[in-house]
């Protein structure tokens, strides 16, 4: 599990207070919801790939297990590779 920290200026905190009862709860909900969408995207892509692969005869029932085992590139890896290609 990872932990991330966000720093907001006083003006940002005040402005967030206009739209959120709790800034921390709003941030937590926003990040967790986006992560849930990303998990769904990876899971659906992996299940589609596994269904198309005749060598795979079973798919794990646990969504997190499918996502963790997925052989996928992160956005950072994709960006770094693209940057390296443009420098060549």
Gaussian input, Z-matrix of N, CA and C with variables (Angstrom, degrees):
# hf/3-21g

backbone

0 1
 N
 C     1     B1
 C     2     B2     1     A1
 N     3     B3     2     A2     1     D1
 C     4     B4     3     A3     2     D2
 C     5     B5     4     A4     3     D3
 N     6     B6     5     A5     4     D4
 C     7     B7     6     A6     5     D5
 C     8     B8     7     A7     6     D6
 N     9     B9     8     A8     7     D7
 C    10    B10     9     A9     8     D8
 C    11    B11    10    A10     9     D9
 N    12    B12    11    A11    10    D10
 C    13    B13    12    A12    11    D11
 C    14    B14    13    A13    12    D12
 N    15    B15    14    A14    13    D13
 C    16    B16    15    A15    14    D14
 C    17    B17    16    A16    15    D15
 N    18    B18    17    A17    16    D16
 C    19    B19    18    A18    17    D17
 C    20    B20    19    A19    18    D18
 N    21    B21    20    A20    19    D19
 C    22    B22    21    A21    20    D20
 C    23    B23    22    A22    21    D21
 N    24    B24    23    A23    22    D22
 C    25    B25    24    A24    23    D23
 C    26    B26    25    A25    24    D24
 N    27    B27    26    A26    25    D25
 C    28    B28    27    A27    26    D26
 C    29    B29    28    A28    27    D27
 N    30    B30    29    A29    28    D28
 C    31    B31    30    A30    29    D29
 C    32    B32    31    A31    30    D30
 N    33    B33    32    A32    31    D31
 C    34    B34    33    A33    32    D32
 C    35    B35    34    A34    33    D33
 N    36    B36    35    A35    34    D34
 C    37    B37    36    A36    35    D35
 C    38    B38    37    A37    36    D36
 N    39    B39    38    A38    37    D37
 C    40    B40    39    A39    38    D38
 C    41    B41    40    A40    39    D39
 N    42    B42    41    A41    40    D40
 C    43    B43    42    A42    41    D41
 C    44    B44    43    A43    42    D42
 N    45    B45    44    A44    43    D43
 C    46    B46    45    A45    44    D44
 C    47    B47    46    A46    45    D45
 N    48    B48    47    A47    46    D46
 C    49    B49    48    A48    47    D47
 C    50    B50    49    A49    48    D48
 N    51    B51    50    A50    49    D49
 C    52    B52    51    A51    50    D50
 C    53    B53    52    A52    51    D51
 N    54    B54    53    A53    52    D52
 C    55    B55    54    A54    53    D53
 C    56    B56    55    A55    54    D54
 N    57    B57    56    A56    55    D55
 C    58    B58    57    A57    56    D56
 C    59    B59    58    A58    57    D57
 N    60    B60    59    A59    58    D58
 C    61    B61    60    A60    59    D59
 C    62    B62    61    A61    60    D60
 N    63    B63    62    A62    61    D61
 C    64    B64    63    A63    62    D62
 C    65    B65    64    A64    63    D63
 N    66    B66    65    A65    64    D64
 C    67    B67    66    A66    65    D65
 C    68    B68    67    A67    66    D66
 N    69    B69    68    A68    67    D67
 C    70    B70    69    A69    68    D68
 C    71    B71    70    A70    69    D69
 N    72    B72    71    A71    70    D70
 C    73    B73    72    A72    71    D71
 C    74    B74    73    A73    72    D72
 N    75    B75    74    A74    73    D73
 C    76    B76    75    A75    74    D74
 C    77    B77    76    A76    75    D75
 N    78    B78    77    A77    76    D76
 C    79    B79    78    A78    77    D77
 C    80    B80    79    A79    78    D78
 N    81    B81    80    A80    79    D79
 C    82    B82    81    A81    80    D80
 C    83    B83    82    A82    81    D81
 N    84    B84    83    A83    82    D82
 C    85    B85    84    A84    83    D83
 C    86    B86    85    A85    84    D84
 N    87    B87    86    A86    85    D85
 C    88    B88    87    A87    86    D86
 C    89    B89    88    A88    87    D87
 N    90    B90    89    A89    88    D88
 C    91    B91    90    A90    89    D89
 C    92    B92    91    A91    90    D90
 N    93    B93    92    A92    91    D91
 C    94    B94    93    A93    92    D92
 C    95    B95    94    A94    93    D93
 N    96    B96    95    A95    94    D94
 C    97    B97    96    A96    95    D95
 C    98    B98    97    A97    96    D96
 N    99    B99    98    A98    97    D97
 C   100   B100    99    A99    98    D98
 C   101   B101   100   A100    99    D99
 N   102   B102   101   A101   100   D100
 C   103   B103   102   A102   101   D101
 C   104   B104   103   A103   102   D102
 N   105   B105   104   A104   103   D103
 C   106   B106   105   A105   104   D104
 C   107   B107   106   A106   105   D105
 N   108   B108   107   A107   106   D106
 C   109   B109   108   A108   107   D107
 C   110   B110   109   A109   108   D108
 N   111   B111   110   A110   109   D109
 C   112   B112   111   A111   110   D110
 C   113   B113   112   A112   111   D111
 N   114   B114   113   A113   112   D112
 C   115   B115   114   A114   113   D113
 C   116   B116   115   A115   114   D114
 N   117   B117   116   A116   115   D115
 C   118   B118   117   A117   116   D116
 C   119   B119   118   A118   117   D117
 N   120   B120   119   A119   118   D118
 C   121   B121   120   A120   119   D119
 C   122   B122   121   A121   120   D120
 N   123   B123   122   A122   121   D121
 C   124   B124   123   A123   122   D122
 C   125   B125   124   A124   123   D123
 N   126   B126   125   A125   124   D124
 C   127   B127   126   A126   125   D125
 C   128   B128   127   A127   126   D126
 N   129   B129   128   A128   127   D127
 C   130   B130   129   A129   128   D128
 C   131   B131   130   A130   129   D129
 N   132   B132   131   A131   130   D130
 C   133   B133   132   A132   131   D131
 C   134   B134   133   A133   132   D132
 N   135   B135   134   A134   133   D133
 C   136   B136   135   A135   134   D134
 C   137   B137   136   A136   135   D135
 N   138   B138   137   A137   136   D136
 C   139   B139   138   A138   137   D137
 C   140   B140   139   A139   138   D138
 N   141   B141   140   A140   139   D139
 C   142   B142   141   A141   140   D140
 C   143   B143   142   A142   141   D141
 N   144   B144   143   A143   142   D142
 C   145   B145   144   A144   143   D143
 C   146   B146   145   A145   144   D144
 N   147   B147   146   A146   145   D145
 C   148   B148   147   A147   146   D146
 C   149   B149   148   A148   147   D147
 N   150   B150   149   A149   148   D148
 C   151   B151   150   A150   149   D149
 C   152   B152   151   A151   150   D150
 N   153   B153   152   A152   151   D151
 C   154   B154   153   A153   152   D152
 C   155   B155   154   A154   153   D153
 N   156   B156   155   A155   154   D154
 C   157   B157   156   A156   155   D155
 C   158   B158   157   A157   156   D156
 N   159   B159   158   A158   157   D157
 C   160   B160   159   A159   158   D158
 C   161   B161   160   A160   159   D159
 N   162   B162   161   A161   160   D160
 C   163   B163   162   A162   161   D161
 C   164   B164   163   A163   162   D162
 N   165   B165   164   A164   163   D163
 C   166   B166   165   A165   164   D164
 C   167   B167   166   A166   165   D165
 N   168   B168   167   A167   166   D166
 C   169   B169   168   A168   167   D167
 C   170   B170   169   A169   168   D168
 N   171   B171   170   A170   169   D169
 C   172   B172   171   A171   170   D170
 C   173   B173   172   A172   171   D171
 N   174   B174   173   A173   172   D172
 C   175   B175   174   A174   173   D173
 C   176   B176   175   A175   174   D174
 N   177   B177   176   A176   175   D175
 C   178   B178   177   A177   176   D176
 C   179   B179   178   A178   177   D177
 N   180   B180   179   A179   178   D178
 C   181   B181   180   A180   179   D179
 C   182   B182   181   A181   180   D180
 N   183   B183   182   A182   181   D181
 C   184   B184   183   A183   182   D182
 C   185   B185   184   A184   183   D183
 N   186   B186   185   A185   184   D184
 C   187   B187   186   A186   185   D185
 C   188   B188   187   A187   186   D186
 N   189   B189   188   A188   187   D187
 C   190   B190   189   A189   188   D188
 C   191   B191   190   A190   189   D189
 N   192   B192   191   A191   190   D190
 C   193   B193   192   A192   191   D191
 C   194   B194   193   A193   192   D192
 N   195   B195   194   A194   193   D193
 C   196   B196   195   A195   194   D194
 C   197   B197   196   A196   195   D195
 N   198   B198   197   A197   196   D196
 C   199   B199   198   A198   197   D197
 C   200   B200   199   A199   198   D198
 N   201   B201   200   A200   199   D199
 C   202   B202   201   A201   200   D200
 C   203   B203   202   A202   201   D201
 N   204   B204   203   A203   202   D202
 C   205   B205   204   A204   203   D203
 C   206   B206   205   A205   204   D204
 N   207   B207   206   A206   205   D205
 C   208   B208   207   A207   206   D206
 C   209   B209   208   A208   207   D207
 N   210   B210   209   A209   208   D208
 C   211   B211   210   A210   209   D209
 C   212   B212   211   A211   210   D210
 N   213   B213   212   A212   211   D211
 C   214   B214   213   A213   212   D212
 C   215   B215   214   A214   213   D213
 N   216   B216   215   A215   214   D214
 C   217   B217   216   A216   215   D215
 C   218   B218   217   A217   216   D216
 N   219   B219   218   A218   217   D217
 C   220   B220   219   A219   218   D218
 C   221   B221   220   A220   219   D219
 N   222   B222   221   A221   220   D220
 C   223   B223   222   A222   221   D221
 C   224   B224   223   A223   222   D222
 N   225   B225   224   A224   223   D223
 C   226   B226   225   A225   224   D224
 C   227   B227   226   A226   225   D225
 N   228   B228   227   A227   226   D226
 C   229   B229   228   A228   227   D227
 C   230   B230   229   A229   228   D228
 N   231   B231   230   A230   229   D229
 C   232   B232   231   A231   230   D230
 C   233   B233   232   A232   231   D231
 N   234   B234   233   A233   232   D232
 C   235   B235   234   A234   233   D233
 C   236   B236   235   A235   234   D234
 N   237   B237   236   A236   235   D235
 C   238   B238   237   A237   236   D236
 C   239   B239   238   A238   237   D237
 N   240   B240   239   A239   238   D238
 C   241   B241   240   A240   239   D239
 C   242   B242   241   A241   240   D240
 N   243   B243   242   A242   241   D241
 C   244   B244   243   A243   242   D242
 C   245   B245   244   A244   243   D243
 N   246   B246   245   A245   244   D244
 C   247   B247   246   A246   245   D245
 C   248   B248   247   A247   246   D246
 N   249   B249   248   A248   247   D247
 C   250   B250   249   A249   248   D248
 C   251   B251   250   A250   249   D249
 N   252   B252   251   A251   250   D250
 C   253   B253   252   A252   251   D251
 C   254   B254   253   A253   252   D252
 N   255   B255   254   A254   253   D253
 C   256   B256   255   A255   254   D254
 C   257   B257   256   A256   255   D255
 N   258   B258   257   A257   256   D256
 C   259   B259   258   A258   257   D257
 C   260   B260   259   A259   258   D258
 N   261   B261   260   A260   259   D259
 C   262   B262   261   A261   260   D260
 C   263   B263   262   A262   261   D261

   B1=1.4413
   B2=1.5205
   B3=1.3175
   B4=1.4637
   B5=1.5183
   B6=1.3176
   B7=1.4611
   B8=1.5237
   B9=1.3222
   B10=1.4525
   B11=1.5191
   B12=1.3230
   B13=1.4578
   B14=1.5242
   B15=1.3259
   B16=1.4582
   B17=1.5164
   B18=1.3313
   B19=1.4587
   B20=1.5135
   B21=1.3298
   B22=1.4517
   B23=1.5238
   B24=1.3206
   B25=1.4622
   B26=1.5325
   B27=1.3107
   B28=1.4682
   B29=1.5291
   B30=1.3266
   B31=1.4650
   B32=1.5219
   B33=1.3294
   B34=1.4690
   B35=1.5262
   B36=1.3340
   B37=1.4741
   B38=1.5252
   B39=1.3289
   B40=1.4612
   B41=1.5222
   B42=1.3208
   B43=1.4601
   B44=1.5257
   B45=1.3214
   B46=1.4674
   B47=1.5159
   B48=1.3311
   B49=1.4508
   B50=1.5208
   B51=1.3194
   B52=1.4622
   B53=1.5258
   B54=1.3276
   B55=1.4699
   B56=1.5256
   B57=1.3287
   B58=1.4631
   B59=1.5227
   B60=1.3130
   B61=1.4682
   B62=1.5258
   B63=1.3410
   B64=1.4584
   B65=1.5225
   B66=1.3236
   B67=1.4689
   B68=1.5231
   B69=1.3298
   B70=1.4699
   B71=1.5164
   B72=1.3358
   B73=1.4669
   B74=1.5190
   B75=1.3282
   B76=1.4683
   B77=1.5185
   B78=1.3279
   B79=1.4751
   B80=1.5245
   B81=1.3308
   B82=1.4632
   B83=1.5227
   B84=1.3278
   B85=1.4670
   B86=1.5206
   B87=1.3328
   B88=1.4655
   B89=1.5335
   B90=1.3200
   B91=1.4659
   B92=1.5293
   B93=1.3124
   B94=1.4655
   B95=1.5276
   B96=1.3213
   B97=1.4551
   B98=1.5272
   B99=1.3461
   B100=1.4678
   B101=1.5181
   B102=1.3237
   B103=1.4660
   B104=1.5292
   B105=1.3329
   B106=1.4656
   B107=1.5261
   B108=1.3258
   B109=1.4667
   B110=1.5281
   B111=1.3334
   B112=1.4665
   B113=1.5281
   B114=1.3318
   B115=1.4703
   B116=1.5209
   B117=1.3183
   B118=1.4656
   B119=1.5279
   B120=1.3370
   B121=1.4700
   B122=1.5255
   B123=1.3324
   B124=1.4668
   B125=1.5261
   B126=1.3247
   B127=1.4576
   B128=1.5288
   B129=1.3201
   B130=1.4620
   B131=1.5212
   B132=1.3235
   B133=1.4639
   B134=1.5250
   B135=1.3329
   B136=1.4648
   B137=1.5265
   B138=1.3184
   B139=1.4643
   B140=1.5257
   B141=1.3251
   B142=1.4728
   B143=1.5279
   B144=1.3442
   B145=1.4695
   B146=1.5258
   B147=1.3378
   B148=1.4680
   B149=1.5280
   B150=1.3095
   B151=1.4708
   B152=1.5232
   B153=1.3237
   B154=1.4599
   B155=1.5308
   B156=1.3203
   B157=1.4674
   B158=1.5268
   B159=1.3428
   B160=1.4644
   B161=1.5291
   B162=1.3238
   B163=1.4586
   B164=1.5270
   B165=1.3175
   B166=1.4683
   B167=1.5159
   B168=1.3355
   B169=1.4631
   B170=1.5232
   B171=1.3486
   B172=1.4619
   B173=1.5248
   B174=1.3235
   B175=1.4562
   B176=1.5276
   B177=1.3301
   B178=1.4631
   B179=1.5276
   B180=1.2960
   B181=1.4664
   B182=1.5273
   B183=1.3142
   B184=1.4605
   B185=1.5283
   B186=1.3306
   B187=1.4646
   B188=1.5274
   B189=1.3285
   B190=1.4642
   B191=1.5226
   B192=1.3312
   B193=1.4685
   B194=1.5242
   B195=1.3211
   B196=1.4728
   B197=1.5214
   B198=1.3198
   B199=1.4718
   B200=1.5244
   B201=1.3290
   B202=1.4629
   B203=1.5236
   B204=1.3302
   B205=1.4564
   B206=1.5304
   B207=1.3103
   B208=1.4685
   B209=1.5240
   B210=1.3243
   B211=1.4603
   B212=1.5235
   B213=1.3261
   B214=1.4619
   B215=1.5161
   B216=1.3179
   B217=1.4616
   B218=1.5191
   B219=1.3219
   B220=1.4587
   B221=1.5279
   B222=1.3155
   B223=1.4615
   B224=1.5290
   B225=1.3281
   B226=1.4636
   B227=1.5267
   B228=1.3242
   B229=1.4706
   B230=1.5256
   B231=1.3078
   B232=1.4647
   B233=1.5255
   B234=1.3329
   B235=1.4656
   B236=1.5209
   B237=1.3281
   B238=1.4663
   B239=1.5237
   B240=1.3250
   B241=1.4641
   B242=1.5251
   B243=1.3198
   B244=1.4596
   B245=1.5289
   B246=1.3295
   B247=1.4575
   B248=1.5220
   B249=1.3264
   B250=1.4660
   B251=1.5168
   B252=1.3358
   B253=1.4703
   B254=1.5218
   B255=1.3190
   B256=1.4663
   B257=1.5231
   B258=1.3453
   B259=1.4718
   B260=1.5174
   B261=1.3194
   B262=1.4823
   B263=1.5085
   A1=108.39
   A2=115.18
   A3=120.82
   A4=110.12
   A5=115.06
   A6=120.55
   A7=107.46
   A8=116.57
   A9=122.43
   A10=109.05
   A11=116.28
   A12=122.12
   A13=108.60
   A14=115.77
   A15=121.77
   A16=108.04
   A17=117.15
   A18=121.38
   A19=108.68
   A20=115.63
   A21=121.72
   A22=108.83
   A23=115.80
   A24=119.97
   A25=108.58
   A26=116.14
   A27=119.92
   A28=110.80
   A29=116.52
   A30=120.24
   A31=110.99
   A32=117.19
   A33=120.68
   A34=111.11
   A35=116.50
   A36=120.40
   A37=109.80
   A38=116.32
   A39=119.78
   A40=110.59
   A41=117.44
   A42=121.42
   A43=111.21
   A44=117.74
   A45=120.45
   A46=110.91
   A47=117.22
   A48=121.33
   A49=112.98
   A50=116.88
   A51=121.10
   A52=110.83
   A53=116.86
   A54=120.15
   A55=113.93
   A56=116.52
   A57=118.87
   A58=110.83
   A59=116.18
   A60=121.46
   A61=109.23
   A62=115.85
   A63=122.28
   A64=108.04
   A65=116.15
   A66=119.88
   A67=110.10
   A68=117.21
   A69=120.41
   A70=111.28
   A71=117.20
   A72=120.35
   A73=111.12
   A74=116.72
   A75=120.56
   A76=109.58
   A77=116.61
   A78=120.95
   A79=110.29
   A80=116.84
   A81=120.82
   A82=110.93
   A83=116.45
   A84=120.23
   A85=111.92
   A86=117.23
   A87=120.76
   A88=111.36
   A89=116.04
   A90=120.51
   A91=110.79
   A92=117.21
   A93=120.06
   A94=111.52
   A95=117.00
   A96=119.22
   A97=111.12
   A98=117.52
   A99=119.46
   A100=110.65
   A101=117.00
   A102=120.49
   A103=110.25
   A104=117.52
   A105=121.43
   A106=110.52
   A107=116.57
   A108=120.12
   A109=111.16
   A110=116.64
   A111=120.49
   A112=110.78
   A113=117.29
   A114=120.99
   A115=109.26
   A116=117.10
   A117=120.57
   A118=111.43
   A119=117.11
   A120=121.30
   A121=110.95
   A122=116.36
   A123=120.52
   A124=109.99
   A125=117.00
   A126=121.14
   A127=110.78
   A128=117.32
   A129=120.61
   A130=112.07
   A131=116.24
   A132=120.53
   A133=111.19
   A134=116.54
   A135=120.62
   A136=112.02
   A137=118.04
   A138=120.51
   A139=109.75
   A140=116.51
   A141=119.96
   A142=110.19
   A143=116.27
   A144=120.31
   A145=111.05
   A146=116.64
   A147=120.65
   A148=111.52
   A149=117.02
   A150=120.07
   A151=111.79
   A152=116.68
   A153=120.74
   A154=112.84
   A155=117.32
   A156=121.86
   A157=109.49
   A158=117.76
   A159=120.38
   A160=113.30
   A161=118.27
   A162=121.23
   A163=112.93
   A164=117.21
   A165=120.70
   A166=108.52
   A167=116.07
   A168=119.82
   A169=113.62
   A170=117.46
   A171=119.71
   A172=109.32
   A173=113.97
   A174=121.54
   A175=106.70
   A176=117.52
   A177=118.99
   A178=111.63
   A179=116.81
   A180=121.73
   A181=111.43
   A182=117.58
   A183=121.72
   A184=110.23
   A185=116.24
   A186=121.71
   A187=111.32
   A188=117.37
   A189=120.19
   A190=111.61
   A191=117.13
   A192=120.51
   A193=110.57
   A194=116.77
   A195=120.72
   A196=109.72
   A197=117.22
   A198=121.35
   A199=110.87
   A200=116.92
   A201=120.42
   A202=111.50
   A203=117.54
   A204=121.32
   A205=113.05
   A206=117.60
   A207=121.10
   A208=111.04
   A209=115.11
   A210=121.59
   A211=107.30
   A212=115.48
   A213=121.29
   A214=109.66
   A215=115.12
   A216=120.40
   A217=109.22
   A218=114.76
   A219=120.02
   A220=109.10
   A221=115.87
   A222=120.81
   A223=109.93
   A224=117.27
   A225=121.12
   A226=110.77
   A227=116.89
   A228=119.96
   A229=110.99
   A230=117.00
   A231=121.14
   A232=110.62
   A233=116.62
   A234=121.46
   A235=111.16
   A236=117.17
   A237=120.86
   A238=111.33
   A239=117.62
   A240=121.12
   A241=110.41
   A242=116.99
   A243=120.38
   A244=110.48
   A245=117.42
   A246=121.35
   A247=110.54
   A248=116.72
   A249=120.80
   A250=110.54
   A251=116.81
   A252=120.02
   A253=111.57
   A254=117.37
   A255=119.74
   A256=111.97
   A257=116.69
   A258=120.31
   A259=111.60
   A260=117.19
   A261=120.15
   A262=111.71
   D1=144.83
   D2=-179.38
   D3=-116.35
   D4=153.63
   D5=177.14
   D6=-125.23
   D7=134.89
   D8=179.58
   D9=-123.19
   D10=151.00
   D11=-179.34
   D12=-122.17
   D13=140.89
   D14=177.83
   D15=-121.32
   D16=132.89
   D17=175.18
   D18=-109.14
   D19=132.24
   D20=177.16
   D21=-119.15
   D22=145.46
   D23=174.46
   D24=-71.52
   D25=167.37
   D26=177.99
   D27=-59.47
   D28=-39.78
   D29=179.05
   D30=-65.21
   D31=-40.08
   D32=178.78
   D33=-65.25
   D34=-40.69
   D35=178.00
   D36=-62.32
   D37=-45.90
   D38=-179.50
   D39=-62.33
   D40=-44.57
   D41=179.95
   D42=-65.14
   D43=-40.93
   D44=177.92
   D45=-64.27
   D46=-31.36
   D47=177.77
   D48=-62.83
   D49=-21.90
   D50=177.93
   D51=-74.00
   D52=-31.32
   D53=-176.04
   D54=-104.88
   D55=-10.66
   D56=-174.47
   D57=-136.65
   D58=133.76
   D59=174.99
   D60=-62.55
   D61=-41.79
   D62=177.29
   D63=-132.35
   D64=117.40
   D65=-179.95
   D66=-61.34
   D67=-42.56
   D68=179.55
   D69=-60.58
   D70=-45.36
   D71=178.30
   D72=-62.14
   D73=-40.41
   D74=-179.94
   D75=-62.09
   D76=-46.99
   D77=179.59
   D78=-61.90
   D79=-46.79
   D80=179.12
   D81=-58.04
   D82=-47.75
   D83=-178.81
   D84=-63.90
   D85=-41.82
   D86=-179.76
   D87=-62.13
   D88=-46.13
   D89=-177.99
   D90=-69.02
   D91=-44.77
   D92=179.92
   D93=-63.64
   D94=-38.85
   D95=178.84
   D96=-67.01
   D97=-41.71
   D98=178.88
   D99=-66.53
   D100=-37.46
   D101=176.93
   D102=-64.76
   D103=-39.59
   D104=177.79
   D105=-60.82
   D106=-42.41
   D107=177.99
   D108=-64.35
   D109=-40.64
   D110=178.85
   D111=-65.72
   D112=-40.76
   D113=176.77
   D114=-59.69
   D115=-45.47
   D116=179.17
   D117=-61.02
   D118=-42.40
   D119=179.37
   D120=-61.09
   D121=-49.03
   D122=-179.13
   D123=-64.83
   D124=-45.38
   D125=-179.15
   D126=-59.30
   D127=-49.91
   D128=-178.90
   D129=-61.31
   D130=-40.76
   D131=177.85
   D132=-64.23
   D133=-43.21
   D134=-179.94
   D135=-67.69
   D136=-40.64
   D137=178.50
   D138=-64.31
   D139=-40.83
   D140=177.20
   D141=-61.83
   D142=-44.16
   D143=178.98
   D144=-63.15
   D145=-43.71
   D146=-179.06
   D147=-66.39
   D148=-38.92
   D149=178.04
   D150=-64.11
   D151=-30.68
   D152=-179.79
   D153=-83.48
   D154=-12.62
   D155=-177.36
   D156=-92.59
   D157=112.32
   D158=-178.04
   D159=-66.80
   D160=-15.30
   D161=179.78
   D162=-83.93
   D163=-9.59
   D164=179.39
   D165=-99.83
   D166=121.76
   D167=-177.07
   D168=-108.39
   D169=-3.87
   D170=175.38
   D171=-153.31
   D172=151.24
   D173=178.97
   D174=-119.54
   D175=131.18
   D176=179.32
   D177=-55.87
   D178=142.66
   D179=-179.76
   D180=-76.87
   D181=-21.70
   D182=-177.30
   D183=-88.21
   D184=118.61
   D185=-177.88
   D186=-59.38
   D187=-43.47
   D188=179.96
   D189=-61.70
   D190=-37.94
   D191=179.37
   D192=-63.65
   D193=-39.95
   D194=178.12
   D195=-63.28
   D196=-45.16
   D197=-178.20
   D198=-65.68
   D199=-45.28
   D200=-178.84
   D201=-63.66
   D202=-36.23
   D203=-178.62
   D204=-81.88
   D205=-10.26
   D206=-176.11
   D207=-62.99
   D208=133.03
   D209=177.30
   D210=-91.86
   D211=82.91
   D212=-176.19
   D213=-128.87
   D214=157.99
   D215=177.75
   D216=-93.77
   D217=144.53
   D218=175.77
   D219=-78.28
   D220=164.78
   D221=176.79
   D222=-59.62
   D223=-36.24
   D224=178.26
   D225=-64.12
   D226=-45.21
   D227=179.12
   D228=-61.64
   D229=-44.00
   D230=179.87
   D231=-62.61
   D232=-44.97
   D233=-179.87
   D234=-65.27
   D235=-44.34
   D236=179.62
   D237=-62.63
   D238=-40.78
   D239=178.48
   D240=-64.93
   D241=-42.61
   D242=179.52
   D243=-64.75
   D244=-40.08
   D245=178.66
   D246=-64.61
   D247=-40.78
   D248=179.69
   D249=-65.33
   D250=-37.93
   D251=179.84
   D252=-66.97
   D253=-36.88
   D254=-179.23
   D255=-73.48
   D256=-21.02
   D257=177.95
   D258=-82.51
   D259=-15.30
   D260=-177.11
   D261=-78.22

